[in-house]
Structure formats: structure tokens, C-alpha cells
């Protein structure tokens, strides 16, 4: 540990992140987080990204940590509330390396439209959290340890009125815990696994080392209700080809795509909330898995996945995206989706899109177009129409 030195709180956060090998920092602009990111960007020792939306930014950061690199998100209390859908979903899955969410609480309302009961909001989300107090160096170090021990994201509440306050503390360096990338059942938010994952989350939050064993699924097709099985079968022709060429990391989305994680296909590695797939795939790429892709349904994509897609456009990430286009939200009962959404999207990105009609394509043509898609090194979209 370094000798005690006087730091203001912004310096404490920046130095703690640098000394603990955080490789990527994400920030939706706002008082507190922006000041930290500006400081880090000037030094250029950590990759920093200015993001458009907190839910998508959390997904990307979480995708980095899910694949072996430490990452942090810096947002305001209002942004945490916006990202809660992604954050609560992530608690059903596991990360490999520390994932921190710094929540900047504007307790005096100097740069905010309202003042929120931040601690109550974070506590209701069930995410483990720390509040920076008299020894922020130690508290950030404890958050890093807790995140890697529990394999969960951890929030850190920062009172904005203390940003310029000076602290005499020792910046601590926490050796990175060598967690293995978990099996897909620990990375997949899916109804088949919810009771098992809920019980394990309870154990973790209670400090217990007990763990439930994941339910075994011999063949996912035998577990599906008839309506969902009919929908599942529409894509089997594609996955019979895809499984022979699968990339190293495939982020799925809540819905039909997540079901292809199970036997006999094993073609989805992670899944969080509906629309989280694009962000998770971007995070995997930033963690070093350059061939990572996302597979999503059209409803999931337009519901929230478009937010992650916008981040890919904004930062020129070479996202590879496969969209199931059936014009319905089958995971929630078959509600119709306006065809104008996908048609407008295709017109806007026509130079990046390959469209396949699965019902009429033979496997040889599917394989040819799939390989063409997988070889691209820029933003690419493969739309599977049924």
C-alpha cells in the first residue's frame, strides 16, 4: 500500500480505479461522474466512454466485467433509477471481474431537477452498496473485493457536496480474483432458471457460501409449451448451421433467442434483460473477445436493444447483430410489432444488412451468408425473417 496522502474525492476515485487495473470506464454526463471521467480522459491511462443512456451503459460495463476485465459506470442517482431494469436483471447472473457503479448523489440539488432518496432506491434494487465516508480509499477497495467475491456488481454512493473535500488515506491495490468465466446457467436470466438464481442471490446477499445446483435440461425442446416450441422450430434450420461456426461469445436477449443456450444447441452464452444483448456483446468485445456477437428478437431490439445499438454507432464499435424478425413479441404472448419499425431500420442501415428468409433458404445458402456476416470487421446486421 502507498503512504498516506491528501486527495480530494475525485482524485481518490480516479487513483483507485487506475491502481486497481480498471480498463474501461463509462459515464452518462452528469455532475460528479463527468468530473471524474474528464480527469481520467486527460491522463489516457484508462479507456473512457461518454454514453447516451444509463441502461445501455450499464450493459456494456457489465459485459466487460462478465468477460474478465474490471469495469465501472459513473452515473447520477437519476441515472441509477433509469438503469434499474438492467441492474436488477444482472443480479440473476454472475461476473468474472469487479463491476462498480458509482452513483453521484446531488444531495443539495445544485445540478439536478430533483433530489432523490438515493440510498432507499439502491437498497430496493438489492445491489450490494457502499457509501463513501471518512475513508473512501478503503471503501472503494472493499467494494472491489465484494464484487469479485460475490460475482455481483456493487454500487458506491458518492455525496456530490464532498467532491472537493480532502481525505488523508492510502490508495489500496486489490489483486484481481481469478474467477473463471462461468457456465451459461450462471450467466442467463431465463424463466427456466429463475427460482434457482433467486435462491443463490439470497445466499450471496446473506453472506452464505451455500449454493443451489442448476436444474438440468436434457433437451430444451421437451420443456417448451407447444406455442413456444412451434416458434423455436422456425429457427432450428439456422442454428443447425450456426452451431458449427459459433463465435467465442454470444450475447442473447430475453425471449426465444435465450432458449438456444440449452441442449442441444449451446449457442447463447449470456442474457440479461429484454434489450440487453447488444450492450453485453459490446462489453465482451471491449474485454478482448473481438468475435463476440449478439442474437436478439425484433421486439427486444426495438424495446431497448436499440439503445445499445446507438452506442455502437456513437463509438464506432464493430457490433455484429443477428435479429429474429417474426413481427411479434412471442416471449410475452405474441403481441404484434409494427413492420414499419424493421423496414425503416433496414432502410437506414441498408449497407450493413443481410436479410435471410429462413422458410425458403437451404442450409448451403444460410451457411454462405452466415460466414460472410461473421467475417466482417465493421458494424453488421443479419436479419432472419420467418
Residue pairs with C-beta under 8 A, 6 or more apart in sequence:
1 170
1 171
1 172
1 173
2 170
2 171
3 170
4 168
4 169
4 170
5 168
5 169
5 170
5 171
6 166
6 167
6 168
7 15
7 137
7 166
7 167
7 169
7 171
8 163
8 164
8 165
8 166
8 167
9 132
9 136
9 158
9 162
9 163
9 164
9 165
9 167
10 35
10 36
10 39
10 163
10 164
11 39
12 136
12 137
12 140
12 167
12 169
12 171
13 36
13 102
13 136
13 140
13 158
14 36
14 39
14 40
14 43
15 171
16 136
16 137
16 140
16 141
16 171
16 172
17 25
17 40
17 46
17 72
18 40
18 43
18 45
18 46
19 171
19 172
19 173
20 70
20 98
20 141
20 144
20 173
20 174
21 70
21 176
22 46
22 70
22 71
22 72
22 98
22 100
23 46
23 47
23 64
23 69
23 70
23 71
23 286
24 46
24 47
24 48
24 49
24 61
24 64
24 69
24 71
24 72
24 286
25 36
25 37
25 40
25 46
25 47
25 48
25 49
25 71
25 72
25 73
25 74
26 48
26 49
26 51
26 57
26 58
26 60
26 61
26 71
26 72
26 73
26 74
27 33
27 34
27 36
27 37
27 48
27 49
27 50
27 51
27 57
27 73
27 74
27 75
28 50
28 51
28 52
28 53
28 54
28 57
28 75
28 76
28 79
29 50
30 75
30 76
30 78
30 79
30 104
30 111
31 76
31 104
31 106
31 110
31 111
31 112
31 160
32 74
32 76
32 102
32 104
32 106
32 158
32 160
32 163
33 74
33 75
33 76
33 102
33 104
34 74
35 163
36 74
36 102
37 48
37 50
37 74
40 46
40 48
41 48
47 286
49 57
49 60
49 311
49 315
51 57
51 60
51 311
51 314
52 307
52 310
52 311
52 314
53 82
53 307
53 310
53 311
54 73
54 75
54 79
54 80
54 82
54 83
55 82
55 83
55 85
55 86
55 275
55 304
55 307
56 86
56 278
56 279
56 304
56 307
56 308
56 310
56 311
57 73
57 75
57 83
57 279
57 311
58 73
58 83
58 86
58 87
58 90
58 101
58 279
59 86
59 272
59 276
59 278
59 279
59 280
59 282
59 283
59 308
60 279
60 280
60 282
60 283
60 286
60 308
60 311
61 71
61 72
61 73
61 99
61 101
61 283
62 71
62 86
62 90
62 95
62 99
62 153
62 272
62 279
62 280
62 283
63 251
63 270
63 279
63 280
63 281
63 282
63 283
63 284
63 286
63 287
64 70
64 71
64 97
64 99
64 283
64 284
64 286
64 287
65 71
65 95
65 96
65 97
65 98
65 99
65 147
65 153
65 283
65 287
66 93
66 94
66 95
66 96
66 181
66 187
66 270
66 280
66 283
66 284
66 287
67 96
67 181
67 249
67 283
67 284
67 287
67 288
67 289
67 292
68 96
68 97
68 181
68 287
68 288
69 97
69 286
69 287
69 288
70 97
70 98
70 99
70 144
70 176
71 97
71 98
71 99
71 100
71 283
72 99
72 100
72 101
72 102
73 83
73 100
73 101
73 102
74 102
74 104
75 83
75 101
75 102
75 103
75 104
76 103
76 104
76 105
76 106
76 112
77 103
77 104
77 105
77 106
77 112
77 116
77 118
77 121
78 112
78 113
78 114
78 116
79 103
80 87
80 101
80 103
80 118
80 121
80 122
80 125
80 155
81 116
81 121
83 101
84 121
84 125
85 273
85 304
86 272
86 273
86 276
86 279
87 101
87 125
87 127
87 153
88 125
88 126
88 127
89 189
89 272
89 273
89 276
90 152
90 153
90 272
91 126
91 127
91 152
91 153
91 201
92 189
92 193
92 194
92 197
92 198
92 201
92 272
93 186
93 187
93 188
93 189
93 197
93 270
93 271
93 272
94 151
94 152
94 182
94 186
94 187
95 147
95 151
95 152
95 153
95 179
96 151
96 179
96 180
96 181
96 182
97 148
97 176
97 177
97 179
98 143
98 144
98 147
98 148
98 154
98 174
98 176
99 147
99 152
99 153
99 154
100 140
100 143
100 144
100 147
100 153
100 154
100 155
100 156
101 127
101 153
101 154
101 155
101 156
102 155
102 156
102 158
103 118
103 122
103 129
103 155
103 156
103 157
103 158
104 158
104 160
105 116
105 118
105 157
105 158
105 159
105 160
106 112
106 115
106 160
107 115
107 118
107 159
107 160
107 161
108 115
108 160
108 161
109 115
110 160
111 160
118 157
119 129
119 131
119 157
122 129
122 155
122 157
123 129
125 155
126 201
126 205
127 152
127 153
127 154
127 155
128 146
128 147
128 150
128 152
128 154
128 155
128 205
129 154
129 155
129 156
129 157
130 139
130 140
130 142
130 143
130 146
130 154
130 155
130 156
130 157
131 139
131 156
131 157
131 159
132 139
132 140
132 156
132 157
132 158
132 159
132 162
133 139
134 167
135 167
135 169
136 167
136 169
137 167
137 169
137 170
137 171
137 172
138 169
138 172
139 156
140 156
140 172
141 172
141 173
141 174
143 154
143 156
144 154
144 174
145 174
145 177
146 152
146 154
147 153
147 154
148 174
148 176
148 177
148 179
149 177
150 204
151 179
151 182
151 186
151 204
152 204
183 214
184 261
184 266
184 268
184 269
184 270
185 193
185 196
185 214
186 214
187 269
187 270
187 271
188 252
188 258
188 261
188 268
188 270
188 271
189 197
189 254
189 258
189 271
189 272
189 273
190 254
190 258
190 259
190 261
190 271
192 215
192 217
192 220
192 223
192 262
193 214
193 215
196 212
196 213
196 214
196 215
199 212
200 211
200 212
203 209
203 210
203 211
203 212
217 223
217 262
217 263
218 263
219 262
219 263
219 264
220 232
220 259
220 260
220 262
220 263
220 264
220 265
221 229
221 232
224 232
224 259
227 330
227 334
228 256
228 259
228 330
231 256
231 326
231 330
232 256
232 259
234 326
234 358
234 359
234 386
235 256
235 260
235 324
235 358
235 384
235 386
237 358
237 361
237 363
237 366
238 356
238 358
238 366
238 370
238 384
239 260
239 265
239 267
240 363
241 363
241 366
241 367
241 370
242 267
242 370
243 265
243 266
243 267
245 367
245 370
245 371
245 374
246 267
247 289
247 291
247 292
247 293
247 320
247 374
248 289
248 291
248 292
249 269
249 270
249 281
249 284
249 289
249 291
249 292
249 293
250 267
250 268
250 269
250 270
250 281
250 292
250 293
250 294
250 295
251 268
251 269
251 270
251 271
251 276
251 277
251 278
251 280
251 281
251 284
251 292
251 293
251 294
251 295
252 258
252 260
252 261
252 268
252 269
252 270
252 271
252 277
252 294
252 295
252 296
253 271
253 274
253 275
253 276
253 277
253 294
253 295
253 296
253 297
253 300
253 301
253 305
254 271
254 272
254 273
254 274
254 275
254 276
254 300
254 331
255 274
255 296
255 297
255 299
255 300
255 324
255 329
255 330
255 331
256 297
256 324
256 330
256 331
257 268
257 271
257 277
257 295
257 296
257 297
257 300
257 324
258 268
258 271
260 267
260 268
260 295
261 267
261 268
261 269
261 271
267 295
268 295
270 280
271 277
271 280
272 280
273 304
274 299
274 300
274 303
274 304
274 331
275 296
275 300
275 301
275 303
275 304
275 305
275 306
275 307
275 308
276 304
276 305
276 308
277 294
277 295
277 296
277 300
277 305
277 308
278 294
278 296
278 301
278 305
278 307
278 308
278 309
278 311
278 312
278 319
278 321
279 307
279 308
279 311
280 294
280 308
281 292
281 293
281 294
281 308
281 319
281 320
281 321
282 292
282 308
282 311
282 312
282 317
282 319
284 292
285 292
285 317
285 318
285 319
286 317
291 374
292 320
293 319
293 320
293 321
293 322
293 374
294 305
294 308
294 319
294 320
294 321
294 322
295 322
295 324
296 305
296 321
296 322
296 323
296 324
297 323
297 324
297 326
297 329
297 330
297 331
298 323
298 324
298 325
298 326
298 327
298 337
298 341
298 342
299 328
299 329
299 330
299 331
299 332
299 335
299 337
300 331
301 309
301 321
301 323
302 337
302 341
302 342
302 345
308 319
309 319
309 321
311 317
312 318
312 319
312 379
313 379
316 379
317 379
318 376
318 377
318 378
318 379
318 380
319 379
319 380
320 373
320 374
320 376
320 379
320 380
320 381
320 382
321 380
321 381
321 382
322 373
322 381
322 382
322 383
322 384
323 342
323 381
323 382
323 383
323 384
324 384
324 386
325 342
325 383
325 384
325 385
325 386
326 385
326 386
327 336
327 337
327 339
327 342
328 334
328 335
328 336
328 337
329 335
329 337
342 383
346 353
346 355
346 383
349 379
349 381
352 378
352 379
352 380
352 381
353 381
353 382
353 383
354 369
354 372
354 373
354 380
354 381
354 382
354 383
355 383
355 385
356 365
356 366
356 369
356 382
356 383
356 384
356 385
357 385
357 386
358 366
358 384
358 385
358 386
359 386
369 382
370 382
373 380
373 382
